[in-house]
């Protein structure tokens, strides 16, 4: 490995040190002119009587020393200009960093400090070298914690226990590295900086344009509140790119804010932070970011108590629409052999999540050894939509399709319409401005009503499969709580996560939480009605896809029904549908030829779920004999379902 030993870009800085060396030499000559200990090799290690008498004499007027100024064009001058450092600040910074760049300054500083062990500049030595009196308040103030050098992280005043003039000065390694042309980020930020993934299609181009104009006009301190995870980050990165600003995307703890701000100042970059605990960042940033562009995104609402000094510009990020097919197509190597627009319509991904979803889909196709399919793309997108819903709901990866449904034509048509609403809601409610307003969301809400076993849950799974989304079945045991207000809190967590996730939310047996309000006779009625009122308001603001199932439609409050997009009734299957259900259940089961299914369908009035259970029972009986399923097996399965329901088996059987 060959090292580049060319002087640039350190040459101008070395020239400054040459001028500083002349200044040091002049000060050494001035100090040693009448110092009786100047030639003592142990000078600085002890005080002789002669040295004490010398110190007690009045300090003579210093000789005229060369001023530490000059016409330099180098990284130090550039840094001083960008951070508005005074000539005194610039000189103090140069004096402090000299021993780190040139070892010959160490013994010289030790001599001037009257202590061979103190080989760094001290406050008093720095003022002497500049030619500023140590008693001058304005000069001493340049070392105050709120002064530019220390507040910006360019200079550290160490040893606070020592007298002020004896305190050592240190320039952080990162600052010196920057002045020498090395822009490797501070080691303290290792693992916390990410390369931003620019959003090819931000949520709202007009919003991004206005934000970019503000960034270009000067340092901006802004808080972007997002409704869905990634929306604020996508809009912020798009605006920064449009404004031509490089960015530090920080993902670490708030304790590293000083190093982060210094890095931004040295590199001239903006800071981008996305956090679920924005208060820990805003409190510190509000006092120190007047010269740095900082964009912070979070799903939490802004709290004025987070900032004691100045409030950021608080902006609501427009909700993201589903990414256009062109944005997906640009990330795929070849023209897809399927309807890309229909496949990606349900996904509200952007920025790096869009890129990662496309990359994951291609990796899945390569693993299968096939061309990219819609299933690969949907699975890749679902992986990027994972959320905290699993804490409150059971996830189902749909493994069914329309062929698994045996329903009359009307509910089938309404189910397909439900899927269409989910795909086209951004266009209809957004572009065509058919949203009802009043803070209402763009969610799709449906109620499935019918007796147990008529296919309501299966239909929800089919709709989720059609959309390429996961189905989350809400566990009522994790929602309903006997303590007042806890049920609403649990539901709010579920709705918040669902708003941020591309998924279908299923409230099975919804009567438990969406039941009718009643006349208030005691405190229990009052709080039950409050719970229902909360749900009414929350459903209106919901942006996701939610399905409710009930065995008795009359148990659902009419106010909920009015807010639903579709109410689909699942009738009890008639004879022809029961025959179709028996046949569908036996498609993959080895069976004897000539089994008469129509008589079973006519005489046993079973729901679809009960028919499936009967087929499963018959299949186990056949498997135990290791022979194909027989009519007697099916009859036994049907009889058991009747007995489970407490019904009498038809006499003809």
C-alpha positions as CSV (number, residue, x, y, z in Angstrom):
1,X,0.0,0.0,0.0
2,X,1.4,3.4,-1.0
3,X,0.7,6.4,1.1
4,X,0.0,9.8,-0.5
5,X,2.6,12.1,1.1
6,X,1.7,15.2,-1.0
7,X,1.4,18.3,1.2
8,X,-2.1,19.4,0.0
9,X,-4.5,20.0,1.7
10,X,-2.3,20.4,4.8
11,X,0.1,22.8,3.2
12,X,-1.8,26.0,4.1
13,X,-2.2,24.8,7.7
14,X,1.5,24.0,7.9
15,X,2.2,27.5,6.7
16,X,0.1,28.9,9.5
17,X,2.1,26.8,12.0
18,X,5.3,28.3,10.6
19,X,4.0,31.7,11.4
20,X,3.0,30.5,14.8
21,X,6.5,29.1,15.4
22,X,7.9,32.5,14.8
23,X,5.5,33.8,17.4
24,X,6.5,31.1,19.9
25,X,10.2,31.9,19.3
26,X,9.6,35.5,20.0
27,X,7.8,34.8,23.2
28,X,10.5,32.4,24.3
29,X,13.1,35.0,23.7
30,X,11.1,37.6,25.6
31,X,10.6,35.2,28.6
32,X,14.2,34.1,28.8
33,X,15.8,37.5,28.4
34,X,16.1,38.1,32.1
35,X,15.0,34.7,33.5
36,X,17.8,33.4,35.7
37,X,16.5,29.8,35.3
38,X,16.4,29.9,31.5
39,X,19.4,27.5,31.1
40,X,18.5,25.2,34.0
41,X,17.8,21.7,32.6
42,X,15.4,21.1,35.5
43,X,13.5,24.3,34.9
44,X,9.8,23.7,35.5
45,X,10.4,20.9,38.0
46,X,11.2,23.0,41.0
47,X,11.4,26.7,42.2
48,X,14.7,28.0,43.4
49,X,14.9,31.1,45.6
50,X,16.3,33.0,42.7
51,X,13.4,31.9,40.5
52,X,10.9,33.1,43.2
53,X,12.6,36.5,43.4
54,X,12.3,36.7,39.6
55,X,8.6,36.0,39.7
56,X,8.1,38.7,42.3
57,X,9.6,41.4,40.2
58,X,7.1,43.5,38.1
59,X,6.5,42.0,34.6
60,X,8.3,44.1,32.0
61,X,6.5,45.4,29.0
62,X,6.6,42.7,26.2
63,X,8.6,43.3,23.2
64,X,6.8,44.0,19.9
65,X,5.8,40.5,18.7
66,X,4.7,39.6,15.1
67,X,0.9,39.4,14.9
68,X,-0.6,36.0,14.4
69,X,-2.5,37.0,11.2
70,X,-2.0,36.5,7.6
71,X,-3.8,36.0,4.3
72,X,-4.5,32.3,4.3
73,X,-6.9,30.3,2.1
74,X,-7.2,26.9,3.7
75,X,-9.7,24.6,5.5
76,X,-9.2,26.6,8.7
77,X,-10.2,29.8,7.0
78,X,-13.1,28.1,5.3
79,X,-14.2,26.7,8.7
80,X,-13.9,30.1,10.4
81,X,-16.0,31.7,7.6
82,X,-18.8,29.1,7.7
83,X,-19.0,29.1,11.5
84,X,-18.4,32.9,11.8
85,X,-15.4,32.6,14.0
86,X,-13.5,35.8,15.0
87,X,-9.8,36.2,14.2
88,X,-9.1,35.6,17.9
89,X,-11.1,32.3,17.8
90,X,-9.2,31.2,14.7
91,X,-5.9,32.0,16.3
92,X,-6.8,30.2,19.6
93,X,-7.8,27.1,17.6
94,X,-4.5,27.1,15.7
95,X,-2.5,27.5,18.9
96,X,-4.4,24.6,20.6
97,X,-4.0,22.2,17.7
98,X,-0.3,22.9,17.0
99,X,1.2,20.1,19.2
100,X,-1.1,17.6,17.5
101,X,0.2,18.5,14.1
102,X,3.9,19.3,14.9
103,X,5.7,17.6,17.8
104,X,8.3,20.4,18.0
105,X,5.7,22.6,19.7
106,X,5.4,20.2,22.7
107,X,8.7,21.1,24.4
108,X,8.3,24.8,23.5
109,X,4.9,24.8,25.1
110,X,6.3,23.0,28.2
111,X,9.0,25.7,28.5
112,X,6.4,28.5,28.2
113,X,4.1,26.8,30.7
114,X,7.0,26.6,33.2
115,X,6.2,22.9,33.5
116,X,7.9,20.4,31.2
117,X,5.0,17.9,31.8
118,X,2.4,20.3,30.4
119,X,3.0,20.1,26.7
120,X,-0.3,21.5,25.5
121,X,-1.4,25.1,25.2
122,X,-3.1,26.5,28.3
123,X,-5.6,29.4,28.4
124,X,-2.8,31.8,29.6
125,X,-0.3,30.7,27.0
126,X,-2.9,31.0,24.2
127,X,-3.7,34.5,25.2
128,X,0.0,35.4,25.5
129,X,0.8,34.0,22.1
130,X,-2.1,36.0,20.6
131,X,-1.0,39.1,22.5
132,X,-4.2,39.5,24.5
133,X,-4.0,40.6,28.1
134,X,-5.0,37.8,30.5
135,X,-7.2,40.2,32.5
136,X,-9.2,41.3,29.4
137,X,-12.8,40.0,30.0
138,X,-13.6,39.9,26.3
139,X,-10.6,37.6,25.6
140,X,-11.3,35.3,28.6
141,X,-14.9,35.0,27.4
142,X,-13.8,33.1,24.2
143,X,-13.2,30.1,26.5
144,X,-16.7,30.2,28.1
145,X,-18.9,27.0,27.5
146,X,-21.3,29.1,25.5
147,X,-18.6,30.8,23.3
148,X,-18.4,29.6,19.7
149,X,-15.2,27.4,20.0
150,X,-16.5,25.4,22.9
151,X,-20.2,25.5,22.1
152,X,-19.6,24.2,18.5
153,X,-17.3,21.4,19.8
154,X,-14.2,22.8,18.2
155,X,-12.2,23.2,21.4
156,X,-12.2,21.6,24.8
157,X,-11.1,23.4,27.9
158,X,-9.8,20.7,30.3
159,X,-8.9,20.4,34.0
160,X,-11.7,22.7,35.5
161,X,-10.1,22.1,38.9
162,X,-7.0,24.2,37.9
163,X,-6.8,28.0,37.9
164,X,-8.4,29.4,34.8
165,X,-5.1,30.4,33.0
166,X,-3.6,27.0,33.7
167,X,-6.3,24.9,32.1
168,X,-5.2,22.9,29.1
169,X,-6.7,23.3,25.7
170,X,-7.4,20.3,23.4
171,X,-8.8,20.2,19.8
172,X,-10.9,17.0,19.2
173,X,-9.3,14.6,16.8
174,X,-12.2,14.9,14.4
175,X,-11.7,18.6,14.0
176,X,-8.1,18.2,13.2
177,X,-8.8,15.4,10.8
178,X,-11.3,17.6,8.9
179,X,-8.7,20.4,8.7
180,X,-6.3,17.9,7.1
181,X,-8.9,16.9,4.5
182,X,-10.2,13.7,6.2
183,X,-14.0,13.6,6.3
184,X,-14.5,10.2,7.8
185,X,-17.4,10.6,10.3
186,X,-16.6,10.9,14.0
187,X,-15.9,7.5,15.6
188,X,-18.5,8.3,18.3
189,X,-21.2,8.1,15.5
190,X,-20.1,4.7,14.2
191,X,-23.1,2.5,13.7
192,X,-25.5,5.3,14.0
193,X,-25.3,6.9,10.6
194,X,-27.2,5.5,7.6
195,X,-27.0,6.4,3.9
196,X,-30.4,7.9,3.2
197,X,-32.6,6.2,0.6
198,X,-34.2,8.9,-1.5
199,X,-37.9,8.5,-2.2
200,X,-38.5,8.4,-5.9
201,X,-42.1,9.3,-5.4
202,X,-42.8,11.3,-2.2
203,X,-46.2,11.4,-0.6
204,X,-46.9,15.0,-1.8
205,X,-44.8,16.7,-4.4
206,X,-46.1,20.1,-3.6
207,X,-45.3,19.7,0.1
208,X,-41.8,18.4,-0.7
209,X,-41.2,21.4,-3.0
210,X,-42.2,24.0,-0.3
211,X,-40.0,22.2,2.2
212,X,-37.0,22.2,-0.2
213,X,-37.4,25.9,-0.7
214,X,-37.2,26.5,3.0
215,X,-34.1,24.3,3.3
216,X,-32.5,26.2,0.4
217,X,-33.2,29.6,2.0
218,X,-31.1,28.9,5.1
219,X,-30.8,26.7,8.2
220,X,-34.1,25.1,9.0
221,X,-35.3,23.5,12.3
222,X,-38.4,21.5,11.5
223,X,-40.5,18.7,13.1
224,X,-42.4,16.5,10.6
225,X,-45.2,14.5,12.0
226,X,-46.1,11.4,10.0
227,X,-49.2,9.3,10.0
228,X,-47.6,6.1,8.7
229,X,-44.1,5.0,9.3
230,X,-41.7,6.2,6.7
231,X,-43.8,9.0,5.3
232,X,-41.9,11.7,7.1
233,X,-38.5,10.2,6.2
234,X,-39.5,9.9,2.6
235,X,-40.6,13.5,2.3
236,X,-37.6,14.8,4.2
237,X,-35.1,13.0,2.0
238,X,-36.9,14.0,-1.1
239,X,-36.8,17.7,0.0
240,X,-33.1,17.5,0.9
241,X,-32.2,16.0,-2.5
242,X,-34.3,18.7,-4.3
243,X,-32.5,21.4,-2.3
244,X,-29.1,19.8,-3.2
245,X,-28.2,19.2,0.5
246,X,-26.1,16.3,1.7
247,X,-27.5,14.7,4.8
248,X,-26.5,12.8,8.0
249,X,-29.3,10.3,8.7
250,X,-28.9,9.6,12.4
251,X,-30.4,6.6,14.1
252,X,-28.6,6.6,17.4
253,X,-29.3,7.8,21.0
254,X,-29.7,11.4,22.1
255,X,-26.4,11.3,24.0
256,X,-24.4,11.8,20.8
257,X,-26.1,15.0,19.8
258,X,-23.0,17.2,20.4
259,X,-20.8,14.9,18.1
260,X,-23.6,14.8,15.5
261,X,-23.9,18.6,15.4
262,X,-20.2,19.0,15.2
263,X,-20.1,16.5,12.3
264,X,-22.8,18.5,10.5
265,X,-21.0,21.7,10.9
266,X,-17.7,20.3,9.7
267,X,-19.1,18.6,6.7
268,X,-21.8,21.2,5.9
269,X,-24.5,18.6,5.9
270,X,-28.1,18.7,7.2
271,X,-29.2,16.4,10.0
272,X,-32.1,14.0,9.6
273,X,-33.5,12.1,12.6
274,X,-36.5,9.7,12.8
275,X,-37.4,8.7,16.3
276,X,-40.3,7.5,18.4
277,X,-38.9,9.5,21.3
278,X,-38.5,13.0,19.7
279,X,-38.5,14.9,23.0
280,X,-35.0,13.6,23.8
281,X,-33.6,15.2,20.7
282,X,-35.7,18.4,20.4
283,X,-34.8,19.6,23.8
284,X,-31.1,19.7,23.1
285,X,-31.4,20.7,19.4
286,X,-33.6,23.7,20.0
287,X,-30.8,25.5,21.9
288,X,-27.9,24.7,19.5
289,X,-29.2,24.4,15.9
290,X,-29.5,28.0,14.6
291,X,-26.7,27.3,12.1
292,X,-27.6,23.7,11.1
293,X,-30.5,22.4,9.1
294,X,-32.3,19.7,11.3
295,X,-35.3,17.7,10.2
296,X,-36.8,15.4,12.8
297,X,-39.6,13.0,11.9
298,X,-41.9,11.1,14.3
299,X,-45.4,9.6,14.5
300,X,-45.9,11.4,17.8
301,X,-47.6,14.8,18.1
302,X,-45.4,17.8,18.9
303,X,-45.3,18.8,22.6
304,X,-44.2,22.4,23.2
305,X,-42.7,21.3,26.5
306,X,-40.0,19.5,24.6
307,X,-38.3,22.8,23.7
308,X,-37.3,25.4,26.2
309,X,-35.6,27.8,23.8
310,X,-37.4,27.9,20.4
311,X,-40.0,25.8,18.7
312,X,-39.3,24.0,15.4
313,X,-41.4,24.5,12.4
314,X,-44.1,21.8,13.0
315,X,-45.5,20.3,9.8
316,X,-48.0,17.5,9.2
317,X,-46.7,15.2,6.4
318,X,-49.4,14.4,3.9
319,X,-50.4,10.7,3.9
320,X,-48.7,8.6,1.4
321,X,-50.6,7.2,-1.5
322,X,-49.8,3.8,-2.9
323,X,-46.6,4.1,-5.0
324,X,-47.2,4.4,-8.7
325,X,-46.4,1.3,-10.8
326,X,-43.7,3.3,-12.5
327,X,-41.8,3.7,-9.2
328,X,-41.9,-0.1,-8.8
329,X,-41.0,-0.8,-12.4
330,X,-37.9,1.4,-12.2
331,X,-36.6,-0.9,-9.4
332,X,-37.2,-4.2,-11.4
333,X,-34.6,-5.4,-13.9
334,X,-37.1,-6.6,-16.5
335,X,-40.7,-5.9,-17.7
336,X,-42.9,-8.0,-15.3
337,X,-45.1,-10.7,-16.8
338,X,-48.1,-9.7,-14.6
339,X,-50.3,-6.7,-14.0
340,X,-48.0,-4.6,-11.9
341,X,-50.5,-1.9,-11.2
342,X,-53.0,-4.3,-9.6
343,X,-50.3,-6.1,-7.7
344,X,-48.8,-3.1,-6.0
345,X,-51.9,-1.0,-5.5
346,X,-52.5,-2.0,-1.8
347,X,-49.0,-1.1,-0.6
348,X,-48.1,2.3,0.8
349,X,-44.4,1.9,0.8
350,X,-41.8,4.6,-0.1
351,X,-38.1,5.5,0.2
352,X,-35.8,2.7,1.3
353,X,-38.8,0.4,2.1
354,X,-39.9,0.4,-1.5
355,X,-36.3,-0.3,-2.6
356,X,-35.9,-3.1,-0.1
357,X,-39.3,-4.7,-1.0
358,X,-38.3,-4.8,-4.7
359,X,-34.9,-6.2,-3.8
360,X,-36.4,-8.9,-1.5
361,X,-38.9,-9.9,-4.3
362,X,-36.0,-10.4,-6.7
363,X,-34.1,-12.5,-4.1
364,X,-37.1,-14.7,-3.5
365,X,-37.5,-15.2,-7.3
366,X,-33.8,-16.1,-7.5
367,X,-34.2,-18.6,-4.6
368,X,-37.1,-20.3,-6.4
369,X,-35.2,-20.3,-9.7
370,X,-38.1,-18.7,-11.6
371,X,-38.9,-15.3,-13.1
372,X,-40.3,-12.7,-10.9
373,X,-44.0,-13.2,-10.1
374,X,-46.7,-11.2,-8.4
375,X,-46.5,-13.6,-5.4
376,X,-42.8,-12.7,-5.0
377,X,-43.5,-9.0,-5.2
378,X,-46.4,-9.3,-2.7
379,X,-44.3,-11.3,-0.2
380,X,-41.4,-8.8,-0.5
381,X,-43.8,-5.9,0.2
382,X,-45.4,-7.7,3.1
383,X,-42.0,-8.2,4.7
384,X,-41.6,-4.4,4.7
385,X,-45.0,-3.9,6.2
386,X,-44.3,-5.9,9.4
387,X,-45.5,-4.1,12.5
388,X,-46.3,-4.3,16.2
389,X,-49.8,-5.7,15.4
390,X,-48.7,-9.2,16.4
391,X,-48.6,-8.1,20.0
392,X,-52.4,-7.6,19.9
393,X,-53.6,-9.8,17.0
394,X,-52.9,-13.2,15.5
395,X,-51.4,-12.9,12.0
396,X,-52.6,-15.2,9.2
397,X,-50.6,-15.5,6.0
398,X,-53.5,-16.1,3.6
399,X,-53.3,-19.5,1.7
400,X,-56.7,-19.4,0.0
401,X,-58.3,-17.8,-3.0
402,X,-61.7,-17.2,-4.6
403,X,-61.9,-20.9,-5.6
404,X,-62.2,-21.8,-1.9
405,X,-65.4,-19.8,-1.4
406,X,-68.7,-21.4,-2.0
407,X,-71.2,-18.6,-1.8
408,X,-74.2,-17.2,-3.6
409,X,-73.5,-14.6,-6.3
410,X,-74.5,-11.5,-4.4
411,X,-72.0,-11.9,-1.4
412,X,-69.3,-12.9,-3.9
413,X,-69.9,-9.8,-5.9
414,X,-69.8,-7.6,-2.8
415,X,-66.6,-9.2,-1.6
416,X,-64.9,-8.4,-5.0
417,X,-66.2,-4.9,-4.7
418,X,-64.6,-4.7,-1.2
419,X,-61.2,-5.6,-2.7
420,X,-61.7,-3.0,-5.5
421,X,-62.4,-0.3,-2.9
422,X,-59.2,-1.2,-1.1
423,X,-57.2,-0.9,-4.3
424,X,-58.7,2.4,-5.6
425,X,-59.4,4.4,-2.4
426,X,-56.5,6.8,-3.0
427,X,-57.9,7.8,-6.4
428,X,-61.6,8.0,-5.4
429,X,-61.2,9.6,-2.0
430,X,-58.0,11.5,-2.7
431,X,-57.7,12.5,-6.4
432,X,-61.5,12.8,-6.9
433,X,-62.0,14.4,-3.5
434,X,-64.9,12.2,-2.4
435,X,-63.7,12.0,1.2
436,X,-66.4,13.1,3.6
437,X,-64.0,15.5,5.4
438,X,-64.2,16.2,9.1
439,X,-60.9,14.4,9.7
440,X,-62.2,11.1,8.2
441,X,-59.6,8.7,7.0
442,X,-59.4,6.7,3.8
443,X,-60.0,3.4,5.4
444,X,-62.2,0.6,4.0
445,X,-64.6,-0.9,6.5
446,X,-66.8,-3.9,6.0
447,X,-69.2,-6.0,8.1
448,X,-69.8,-9.7,7.5
449,X,-73.0,-10.9,9.1
450,X,-74.3,-14.4,9.2
451,X,-74.6,-17.6,11.2
452,X,-71.6,-19.4,12.5
453,X,-69.8,-21.5,9.8
454,X,-71.2,-19.5,6.8
455,X,-67.7,-18.4,5.6
456,X,-67.2,-15.0,7.2
457,X,-63.6,-15.5,8.4
458,X,-62.7,-17.5,5.3
459,X,-64.0,-14.6,3.2
460,X,-61.8,-12.1,5.1
461,X,-58.8,-14.3,4.4
462,X,-59.7,-14.5,0.7
463,X,-60.0,-10.7,0.5
464,X,-56.6,-10.4,2.2
465,X,-55.1,-12.9,-0.2
466,X,-56.6,-11.0,-3.2
467,X,-54.9,-7.8,-2.0
468,X,-51.6,-9.6,-1.2
469,X,-51.8,-8.5,2.5
470,X,-51.5,-10.3,5.8
471,X,-54.7,-10.8,7.9
472,X,-54.6,-9.9,11.6
473,X,-57.3,-11.3,13.7
474,X,-57.8,-9.2,16.8
475,X,-57.7,-11.2,20.0
476,X,-60.6,-9.8,22.1
477,X,-59.0,-11.3,25.2
478,X,-56.1,-8.9,24.7
479,X,-58.5,-5.9,24.1
480,X,-61.4,-6.0,26.5
481,X,-60.4,-5.0,30.1
482,X,-62.5,-4.8,33.2
483,X,-60.8,-1.5,34.2
484,X,-62.3,1.7,33.0
485,X,-60.5,3.2,30.0
486,X,-58.1,0.3,29.4
487,X,-60.2,-1.2,26.6
488,X,-60.0,2.1,24.7
489,X,-56.2,2.2,25.2
490,X,-55.8,-1.3,23.9
491,X,-57.9,-0.5,20.8
492,X,-56.0,2.7,20.2
493,X,-52.7,0.7,20.1
494,X,-54.3,-1.6,17.5
495,X,-55.7,1.1,15.3
496,X,-52.4,3.1,15.5
497,X,-50.4,0.1,14.4
498,X,-52.9,-0.8,11.7
499,X,-52.8,2.8,10.3
500,X,-49.0,2.3,9.9
501,X,-49.2,-1.2,8.3
502,X,-50.4,-2.5,5.0
503,X,-52.7,-5.3,6.4
504,X,-56.3,-6.4,6.8
505,X,-57.6,-6.1,10.4
506,X,-60.3,-8.6,11.4
507,X,-62.5,-8.1,14.4
508,X,-64.0,-11.6,14.8
509,X,-67.2,-11.7,16.9
510,X,-67.3,-7.9,16.8
511,X,-70.4,-7.8,19.0
512,X,-68.1,-7.7,22.0
513,X,-66.7,-4.3,21.2
514,X,-69.1,-2.8,18.6
515,X,-72.3,-3.6,20.4
516,X,-75.4,-1.3,20.8
517,X,-75.4,1.5,23.2
518,X,-78.1,1.4,25.8
519,X,-79.9,3.6,28.2
520,X,-77.7,4.6,31.1
521,X,-79.0,3.0,34.3
522,X,-75.7,2.7,36.2
523,X,-72.0,3.4,35.9
524,X,-71.4,0.3,33.8
525,X,-73.8,1.5,31.1
526,X,-72.2,4.9,31.1
527,X,-68.7,3.6,30.5
528,X,-69.8,1.0,28.0
529,X,-71.4,3.9,26.0
530,X,-68.2,5.9,26.2
531,X,-66.3,3.0,24.8
532,X,-68.7,2.8,21.9
533,X,-68.5,6.5,21.3
534,X,-64.7,6.3,21.2
535,X,-64.9,3.5,18.6
536,X,-67.2,5.5,16.4
537,X,-64.7,8.4,16.3
538,X,-61.7,6.2,15.8
539,X,-63.3,4.3,12.9
540,X,-64.0,7.5,11.1
541,X,-60.3,8.5,11.3
542,X,-59.0,5.0,10.3
543,X,-56.9,4.8,7.2
544,X,-56.5,1.0,7.0
545,X,-58.7,-2.0,6.0
546,X,-60.9,-3.3,8.8
547,X,-63.5,-6.1,8.6
548,X,-66.0,-7.0,11.3
549,X,-67.8,-10.3,11.7
550,X,-71.0,-11.0,13.7
551,X,-73.4,-13.8,14.0
552,X,-76.3,-11.4,14.6
553,X,-76.3,-8.2,12.7
554,X,-79.0,-6.7,15.0
555,X,-76.4,-6.7,17.8
556,X,-74.2,-4.1,16.0
557,X,-75.0,-0.4,16.8
558,X,-76.6,1.4,13.9
559,X,-74.1,4.2,14.2
560,X,-71.3,1.7,13.3
561,X,-73.4,0.4,10.4
562,X,-73.7,3.9,8.9
563,X,-69.9,4.3,8.8
564,X,-69.3,1.0,7.1
565,X,-68.6,0.8,3.3
566,X,-70.2,-2.5,2.8
567,X,-72.4,-4.8,4.9
568,X,-72.4,-8.3,3.4
569,X,-74.9,-10.9,4.5
570,X,-73.8,-14.5,4.5
571,X,-76.9,-16.7,4.2
572,X,-77.1,-20.3,5.5
573,X,-76.3,-22.5,2.5
574,X,-79.2,-24.1,0.6
575,X,-79.2,-27.6,-0.7
576,X,-77.3,-26.7,-3.9
577,X,-74.6,-24.8,-2.0
578,X,-74.3,-27.6,0.5
579,X,-73.7,-30.1,-2.3
580,X,-71.0,-27.8,-3.7
581,X,-69.4,-27.6,-0.2
582,X,-69.3,-31.4,0.1
583,X,-67.7,-31.7,-3.3
584,X,-65.2,-28.9,-2.6
585,X,-64.2,-30.5,0.7
586,X,-63.5,-33.9,-1.0
587,X,-61.4,-32.5,-3.9
588,X,-58.0,-33.6,-2.5
589,X,-59.3,-36.6,-0.4
590,X,-58.9,-40.2,-1.8
591,X,-62.5,-41.4,-1.9
592,X,-64.4,-44.4,-3.2
593,X,-66.3,-43.9,-6.5
594,X,-70.0,-43.3,-6.6
595,X,-70.5,-41.7,-3.2
596,X,-73.9,-40.1,-3.2
597,X,-73.4,-36.6,-1.9
598,X,-76.8,-35.1,-2.9
599,X,-78.7,-37.0,-0.3
600,X,-76.2,-35.8,2.4
601,X,-76.7,-32.3,1.2
602,X,-80.5,-32.6,1.2
603,X,-81.0,-34.4,4.6
604,X,-78.2,-32.8,6.7
605,X,-78.7,-29.0,7.0
606,X,-75.1,-28.1,7.8
607,X,-73.2,-24.8,7.4
608,X,-70.0,-24.7,5.4
609,X,-67.9,-24.9,8.6
610,X,-69.8,-27.9,9.8
611,X,-69.5,-29.6,6.5
612,X,-65.8,-29.1,6.5
613,X,-65.6,-30.5,10.1
614,X,-67.6,-33.6,8.9
615,X,-65.2,-34.1,6.0
616,X,-62.2,-33.9,8.3
617,X,-63.8,-36.5,10.7
618,X,-64.5,-38.8,7.8
619,X,-60.9,-38.4,6.5
620,X,-59.5,-39.4,9.9
621,X,-61.6,-42.5,9.9
622,X,-60.4,-43.4,6.4
623,X,-56.8,-42.7,7.3
624,X,-57.0,-45.0,10.4
625,X,-58.0,-47.8,8.0
626,X,-55.5,-46.8,5.5
627,X,-58.2,-47.0,2.8
628,X,-60.1,-44.5,0.7
629,X,-62.9,-42.5,2.3
630,X,-66.4,-44.1,2.1
631,X,-69.9,-42.9,2.2
632,X,-70.2,-44.4,5.7
633,X,-67.3,-42.2,6.8
634,X,-69.1,-39.1,5.5
635,X,-72.3,-40.2,7.2
636,X,-70.6,-40.6,10.5
637,X,-69.0,-37.2,10.2
638,X,-72.4,-35.6,9.4
639,X,-74.0,-37.4,12.4
640,X,-71.3,-36.1,14.8
641,X,-71.9,-32.5,13.6
642,X,-75.6,-32.9,14.3
643,X,-74.9,-34.3,17.8
644,X,-72.4,-31.5,18.6
645,X,-75.2,-29.0,17.7
646,X,-77.7,-31.0,19.9
647,X,-79.9,-31.9,16.9
648,X,-81.6,-35.1,16.1
649,X,-80.2,-37.1,13.3
650,X,-82.7,-37.6,10.4
651,X,-84.6,-40.8,10.9
652,X,-83.8,-42.1,7.3
653,X,-80.2,-42.4,8.4
